[in-house]
């Protein structure tokens, strides 16, 4: 089943191993963040970004409207 019951616009959803303590640090980002900070760059998927001082890999972008 997909996270939040929605499919990402770009990329993929979380894998089971990514939802465990000490699992890989990954994130789905919002459409608004993708638009405002990353200029709709499709290359954001798989890129490392800083979230609160921690490097996380972007695995997907959520749709514009949830």
Secondary structure, 3 states (H helix, E strand, C coil): CCHHHCCCCEECCCCHHHHCCCCCCEEEECHHHHHHHHCCCHHHCCCEEEECCEEEEEEEECCCCC
